[in-house]
Each structure stands twice: as structure tokens, then as C-alpha cells.
Amino acid sequence: MSATLLINKLRTAAAVSRRLVLNDPVINRTRVAFTARFYSAFMSDSLIFRQLFEAESSTYTYLLADTETKEAVLVDPVLETVDRDLKLINELGLKLKVALNTHCHADHITGTGLLKKNIFGLKSAISKHSGAAADIQLSEGDRIAFGKHYLSVLETPGHTDGCLTYVTEDQSMAFTGDALLIRGCGRTDFQQGSPKRLYKSIHKKIFSLPGSCLIYPAHDYKGQTVSTVDEEKKFNPRLTKSQDEFVNIMNNLNLPKPKKLDISVPANLVCGLHDV
């Protein structure tokens, strides 16, 4: 069963479940929690997928693996949850090939360096425009293979110069980092951020994917786990605006700087190995 077919079946099952429980007050109270768990993991005939969460920085880490070869990739690992990730990888009998970062993070230290110390032969990967050290320097159109599957690379700068979006081979899932969030987007006021570049990256690259493509961001602060391209086109309060309106919004957010900015960026420029 392909990942696309499985996802379509999951959506149908979810829709039926929502209709059945809509008028049940007991079940209805748990509906949000059920949905969050529902989308957090699945395994098809050929693909294993896990969505993992780090609470302090509200960061999502994503594990994808081929069910036959057990080759796996990990997107946006966090230093504090490396032990959890290693435990899961070992429990599932996986061979982690590549640890990928969507960009040089400012709010947490990547777990990539520590993972490399624990897994022989593991490669790190990040955008060649990020300025960060990694075994694999990625650019537009590159592919990261694991078993019969692969993630293709879209360059989606704007939050930082080196932001990447990783897309599954059937375009059923996109891991958008901090470029596109659920009903939001990454800030553009530091790390070479540019609201114009971010707007163009999202509209020309991410929004060109199929409408049913699932959007998995690097962060969420409201308990949301997944969206779709069509949903964000219709309901994202920033990205439904014109480019000029978007630029004005982003230039006037007046956000405090991330708490770990001064330690995270230097560490992430050297694969998270600073003081590890």
C-alpha cells in the first residue's frame, strides 16, 4: 500500500469517526487528543512514520523508515530528546542513515552531533546556504534516499537563508521547518530573514505541491500536529494576504528574541557539538 493510499484511508476513517462522535459529549471532549494521536504515527506496507515532540521548544522531530530495508532518516532532532530517539530507533530495528535539519535553528540545539557520536556511519545534512557544518550540503532538487523511498529538497528561504522543505517522493507529505507553520510562518527579523523571500518561497514552492499534501512543521505552540497545503492556502491568516500586507505584518511583529538564541546558533553551526 502506498503512503498516499494509506493517508487517504486515514482521512476517510477520521471523517467517519468525527460524524459518529459529534453528538456524544463524552467522546467529543477527547476528540482533539484522539486526532493528535491519530496523526502522530503510521506504518504502511512500505513506510514507517513517527512524529515526535520536544516540549521546551515545542519542536517536532520526524522519523521515516523503509519497512523492508529498515533504512531511516530523522528530521530536526533535538539534543534533549536524543535518548528517546535512539531508544525508538533501536526498538524498531532501524538503521538511521541521515539526520537532517530544515535550517540552523535558533531556539534549540540540534541532536545531530550527539546522534553521530552514538550511531556509526550516520551522516548529517543541512542546506549549503545555512553556513553550518554537515556531512551533506543540500540544495534544490537533491534527494535523500532511504530504502525504496526518498525525500526531495526544496529551498524555501526567508525565515533564514538556509531553510529547506523536505518532500516525500509521492508528494503526500512535506516537512516545512519554520518556513510554513500551521496557520502561521517563521519570523523574519534575524538570521538573514526576509519577509519577501519567505512569501515567495511558500507561494511558489510549498503552495505548488498538491492540495492534499500534508504539512508537518518544525514547531507548533497550540497542540496542532498537521495541516494540508489547501488548508494553509485558505486559512493561514498571514499567507492569504498580499505580499505587501504580509511584509508589513512580519515587519511589525516585535517579538522577543528566542531564549536560547545565543547558545543555539553557535552550537548548530558546528552540528550541535558545541560543549557536548
C-alpha positions as CSV (number, residue, x, y, z in Angstrom):
1,M,0.0,0.0,0.0
2,S,1.5,3.4,-1.0
3,A,1.8,6.2,1.5
4,T,-0.7,8.3,-0.5
5,L,-3.4,5.5,-0.4
6,L,-2.8,4.9,3.3
7,I,-3.2,8.6,4.1
8,N,-6.4,8.8,2.0
9,K,-7.8,5.9,4.0
10,L,-6.8,7.6,7.3
11,R,-8.6,10.8,6.2
12,T,-11.7,8.8,5.4
13,A,-11.7,7.0,8.7
14,A,-11.2,10.2,10.6
15,A,-14.1,11.8,8.8
16,V,-16.4,8.9,9.6
17,S,-15.2,8.9,13.3
18,R,-16.0,12.6,13.6
19,R,-19.5,12.2,12.3
20,L,-20.2,9.3,14.6
21,V,-19.0,11.1,17.8
22,L,-20.2,14.6,17.1
23,N,-23.2,14.4,19.4
24,D,-21.6,12.3,22.1
25,P,-20.4,14.7,24.8
26,V,-18.0,12.2,26.5
27,I,-16.3,11.2,23.3
28,N,-16.4,14.7,21.9
29,R,-14.3,16.0,24.8
30,T,-11.4,13.7,23.8
31,R,-11.7,14.3,20.1
32,V,-8.8,16.7,19.9
33,A,-6.5,14.4,21.8
34,F,-7.5,11.5,19.6
35,T,-6.8,13.4,16.4
36,A,-3.4,14.4,17.7
37,R,-2.5,10.7,18.4
38,F,-4.1,9.7,15.1
39,Y,-1.7,11.7,13.0
40,S,1.4,11.1,15.1
41,A,2.3,7.8,13.7
42,F,1.5,5.2,11.0
43,M,3.1,2.3,9.2
44,S,2.1,1.2,5.7
45,D,3.3,-1.8,3.8
46,S,6.5,0.1,2.9
47,L,6.8,3.2,5.1
48,I,7.2,3.8,8.9
49,F,6.4,7.3,10.1
50,R,6.6,8.8,13.6
51,Q,6.0,12.4,14.7
52,L,7.8,13.2,18.0
53,F,7.6,16.2,20.2
54,E,10.1,18.2,22.4
55,A,8.1,20.3,24.9
56,E,10.5,23.0,25.9
57,S,11.0,24.4,22.4
58,S,7.7,22.9,21.0
59,T,9.8,21.2,18.3
60,Y,8.6,18.3,16.2
61,T,11.1,15.6,15.1
62,Y,10.1,13.2,12.3
63,L,11.3,9.7,11.8
64,L,10.7,8.0,8.4
65,A,11.9,4.5,7.5
66,D,11.5,1.8,4.9
67,T,9.8,-1.3,6.3
68,E,11.9,-3.7,4.2
69,T,15.4,-2.4,4.4
70,K,14.9,-0.6,7.8
71,E,16.8,2.3,6.5
72,A,15.7,5.5,8.1
73,V,16.1,9.3,8.2
74,L,15.4,11.7,11.1
75,V,14.3,15.3,10.5
76,D,15.1,18.0,13.1
77,P,16.4,16.0,16.1
78,V,16.7,17.9,19.4
79,L,19.6,17.5,21.8
80,E,17.4,16.9,24.9
81,T,15.5,14.1,23.2
82,V,18.3,12.1,21.6
83,D,18.0,9.3,24.1
84,R,14.3,9.0,23.3
85,D,15.1,8.9,19.6
86,L,17.8,6.3,20.0
87,K,15.5,4.1,22.0
88,L,12.8,4.2,19.4
89,I,15.2,3.6,16.6
90,N,16.6,0.5,18.4
91,E,13.1,-0.8,19.3
92,L,12.0,-0.7,15.7
93,G,15.3,-2.2,14.5
94,L,16.1,0.7,12.2
95,K,19.3,1.8,10.5
96,L,19.5,5.5,10.7
97,K,21.3,6.8,7.6
98,V,20.9,10.6,7.7
99,A,19.9,13.2,10.3
100,L,18.5,16.2,8.5
101,N,17.9,19.7,9.7
102,T,15.5,22.0,8.0
103,H,17.6,25.0,8.9
104,C,20.1,26.3,11.5
105,H,17.7,26.5,14.5
106,A,17.8,29.4,17.0
107,D,15.5,28.0,19.7
108,H,17.2,24.7,20.5
109,I,20.4,22.8,19.9
110,T,20.2,20.1,17.2
111,G,20.7,16.5,18.3
112,T,22.5,15.6,15.2
113,G,26.0,15.8,16.6
114,L,25.2,13.6,19.6
115,L,23.4,11.1,17.4
116,K,26.5,10.9,15.2
117,K,28.5,10.0,18.3
118,N,26.1,7.2,19.1
119,I,25.5,5.8,15.6
120,F,28.4,4.7,13.4
121,G,28.3,6.0,9.9
122,L,25.4,8.4,10.4
123,K,25.5,11.4,8.1
124,S,24.3,14.9,8.9
125,A,22.6,17.1,6.3
126,I,21.6,20.8,6.1
127,S,21.4,23.5,3.4
128,K,24.6,24.6,1.8
129,H,23.3,28.2,2.3
130,S,23.0,27.7,6.1
131,G,26.6,28.3,6.9
132,A,26.5,25.2,9.2
133,A,28.9,22.3,9.1
134,A,27.4,18.9,7.9
135,D,28.5,15.8,6.0
136,I,25.9,16.6,3.3
137,Q,25.4,20.1,2.0
138,L,21.9,20.2,0.3
139,S,20.5,22.3,-2.5
140,E,17.4,22.4,-4.6
141,G,16.4,19.1,-6.2
142,D,18.7,16.9,-4.1
143,R,17.3,13.6,-2.8
144,I,17.9,11.8,0.4
145,A,17.2,8.1,-0.1
146,F,16.2,5.5,2.5
147,G,15.3,2.1,1.1
148,K,12.9,2.5,-1.8
149,H,11.8,5.9,-0.5
150,Y,13.4,9.4,-0.7
151,L,12.9,12.9,0.4
152,S,13.4,15.6,-2.2
153,V,14.8,19.1,-1.3
154,L,13.0,22.4,-1.9
155,E,14.9,25.5,-1.0
156,T,12.5,27.7,0.9
157,P,14.5,30.7,2.4
158,G,13.0,33.6,4.1
159,H,13.0,32.6,7.8
160,T,16.7,32.1,7.3
161,D,18.9,31.9,4.2
162,G,19.3,28.1,4.6
163,C,15.7,26.9,5.1
164,L,14.7,23.7,3.4
165,T,11.5,21.8,2.9
166,Y,11.7,18.0,2.6
167,V,9.0,16.3,0.4
168,T,8.3,12.6,0.2
169,E,8.6,11.0,-3.3
170,D,4.8,10.8,-3.8
171,Q,4.3,14.4,-2.6
172,S,2.0,13.2,0.1
173,M,4.0,14.8,3.0
174,A,6.1,18.0,3.3
175,F,8.3,18.8,6.3
176,T,8.4,22.6,6.1
177,G,10.6,23.5,9.1
178,D,10.0,27.1,10.2
179,A,9.1,28.4,6.8
180,L,5.4,27.3,6.9
181,L,3.7,26.6,10.3
182,I,0.1,25.6,10.9
183,R,-1.8,28.9,10.4
184,G,1.4,30.8,10.7
185,C,5.0,31.0,9.5
186,G,8.5,31.6,10.8
187,R,9.7,35.0,11.9
188,T,11.9,37.0,9.6
189,D,13.6,39.5,11.9
190,F,17.0,37.8,12.3
191,Q,19.4,35.2,10.8
192,Q,19.2,36.9,7.3
193,G,15.4,36.7,7.4
194,S,13.4,38.3,4.6
195,P,9.6,38.5,4.5
196,K,9.6,38.9,0.7
197,R,11.7,35.8,0.2
198,L,9.6,33.8,2.7
199,Y,6.3,34.8,1.0
200,K,7.7,33.8,-2.4
201,S,9.2,30.6,-1.1
202,I,5.8,29.5,0.4
203,H,3.6,30.6,-2.5
204,K,5.9,29.4,-5.3
205,K,7.4,26.3,-3.8
206,I,5.2,24.8,-0.9
207,F,1.9,26.0,-2.3
208,S,2.7,24.4,-5.6
209,L,2.5,21.0,-4.0
210,P,-0.8,19.0,-4.3
211,G,-3.6,20.4,-2.1
212,S,-3.9,17.2,-0.2
213,C,-0.2,17.2,0.7
214,L,0.2,17.0,4.5
215,I,2.2,19.9,6.1
216,Y,4.4,18.9,9.0
217,P,6.1,21.9,10.6
218,A,9.1,22.1,12.9
219,H,7.1,23.7,15.6
220,D,3.6,24.2,16.9
221,Y,2.6,26.1,20.1
222,K,-1.1,25.3,20.2
223,G,-1.3,21.5,20.1
224,Q,-1.8,21.2,16.4
225,T,0.0,18.4,14.6
226,V,-0.6,18.6,10.9
227,S,-2.2,20.6,8.2
228,T,-2.5,20.5,4.4
229,V,-1.5,22.7,1.5
230,D,-5.1,23.5,0.7
231,E,-5.9,24.4,4.4
232,E,-3.0,26.8,4.6
233,K,-3.9,28.4,1.3
234,K,-7.4,29.1,2.6
235,F,-7.0,29.7,6.3
236,N,-3.4,30.9,7.0
237,P,-4.1,34.4,8.3
238,R,-0.7,35.8,7.1
239,L,-0.3,34.0,3.8
240,T,-3.8,34.7,2.5
241,K,-2.7,38.4,2.4
242,S,-1.0,40.2,-0.5
243,Q,2.8,40.2,-0.4
244,D,2.9,43.9,0.7
245,E,0.4,43.2,3.5
246,F,2.5,40.1,4.5
247,V,5.7,42.2,4.6
248,N,4.0,44.8,6.8
249,I,2.7,42.2,9.2
250,M,6.1,40.5,9.5
251,N,8.0,43.8,10.0
252,N,5.8,44.7,12.9
253,L,5.6,41.6,15.0
254,N,8.0,43.0,17.6
255,L,8.8,39.5,19.0
256,P,11.3,38.9,21.8
257,K,14.4,37.0,20.7
258,P,14.4,33.3,21.3
259,K,15.7,32.4,24.8
260,K,18.4,30.1,23.5
261,L,19.5,32.2,20.5
262,D,23.0,33.0,21.8
263,I,23.8,29.3,22.5
264,S,21.8,27.5,19.9
265,V,23.0,29.2,16.7
266,P,26.8,28.8,17.5
267,A,26.2,25.2,18.5
268,N,24.1,24.4,15.5
269,L,26.7,25.9,13.2
270,V,29.0,23.0,14.3
271,C,26.4,20.3,14.1
272,G,25.2,20.7,17.7
273,L,28.6,19.6,19.1
274,H,29.4,22.8,21.0
275,D,30.0,21.9,24.6
276,V,28.5,18.4,24.2
